[in-house]
């Protein structure tokens, strides 16, 4: 099985506080692409019960990606004045 897209165990690997809105949007797009790729890999593994451990690992990674996507999307929402 090929490794995940070179991100290691870190999902939001950049210090997101220093990213511009354009960089955040680009990172969101990258994470969404990886999320879709994981969906496809998980679907292929579902047909093979011998790969249950790999499927669980990929599902965990997919959830981490989703959490990071949500975190980054929230950063794009401007703060409302009090």
C-alpha positions as CSV (number, residue, x, y, z in Angstrom):
1,X,0.0,0.0,0.0
2,X,1.5,3.4,-0.9
3,X,2.1,5.9,1.9
4,X,-0.3,8.8,2.5
5,X,0.5,11.9,0.5
6,X,3.8,12.7,2.4
7,X,2.2,14.4,5.3
8,X,3.4,12.0,8.0
9,X,1.2,12.0,11.1
10,X,0.6,15.7,11.0
11,X,-2.5,17.0,9.2
12,X,-2.3,20.7,9.8
13,X,1.4,20.7,9.5
14,X,2.0,24.4,8.8
15,X,1.7,27.0,11.5
16,X,-1.7,28.1,10.3
17,X,-1.6,31.4,12.2
18,X,1.0,32.7,9.6
19,X,-0.9,31.7,6.5
20,X,-2.7,34.2,4.3
21,X,-6.3,33.6,3.3
22,X,-5.2,32.5,-0.1
23,X,-2.8,30.0,1.4
24,X,-5.5,28.7,3.7
25,X,-7.8,28.3,0.7
26,X,-5.1,26.4,-1.2
27,X,-4.4,24.2,1.8
28,X,-8.2,23.4,2.2
29,X,-8.2,22.4,-1.5
30,X,-5.2,20.1,-1.0
31,X,-6.8,18.5,2.1
32,X,-10.2,18.0,0.3
33,X,-8.3,16.2,-2.6
34,X,-6.6,13.9,-0.1
35,X,-9.9,13.4,1.7
36,X,-11.5,12.2,-1.6
37,X,-8.5,10.0,-2.4
38,X,-8.9,8.3,1.0
39,X,-12.6,7.8,0.3
40,X,-11.7,5.9,-2.8
41,X,-9.0,3.8,-1.1
42,X,-11.3,3.0,1.8
43,X,-14.0,1.8,-0.7
44,X,-11.5,-0.5,-2.4
45,X,-10.4,-1.9,1.0
46,X,-14.0,-2.6,2.0
47,X,-14.1,-5.4,-0.5
48,X,-11.2,-7.1,1.3
49,X,-11.7,-8.0,5.0
50,X,-8.0,-8.8,5.4
51,X,-7.2,-5.1,5.2
52,X,-9.4,-4.1,8.1
53,X,-6.5,-2.5,10.0
54,X,-5.5,-0.5,7.0
55,X,-9.1,0.6,6.5
56,X,-9.3,1.8,10.2
57,X,-6.0,3.7,9.8
58,X,-7.3,5.4,6.6
59,X,-10.6,6.2,8.2
60,X,-8.8,7.8,11.2
61,X,-6.7,9.9,8.8
62,X,-9.8,10.9,6.9
63,X,-11.4,12.2,10.1
64,X,-8.2,14.1,10.9
65,X,-8.3,15.7,7.5
66,X,-12.0,16.7,8.0
67,X,-11.2,18.3,11.4
68,X,-8.3,20.2,9.8
69,X,-10.5,21.4,6.9
70,X,-13.1,22.6,9.3
71,X,-10.5,24.4,11.4
72,X,-9.1,26.1,8.3
73,X,-12.5,27.1,7.0
74,X,-13.3,28.7,10.4
75,X,-10.1,30.8,10.0
76,X,-11.5,32.2,6.8
77,X,-14.6,33.5,8.5
78,X,-14.0,37.1,9.6
79,X,-14.6,37.9,13.3
80,X,-17.7,39.9,13.9
81,X,-17.3,43.2,15.8
82,X,-18.8,43.1,19.3
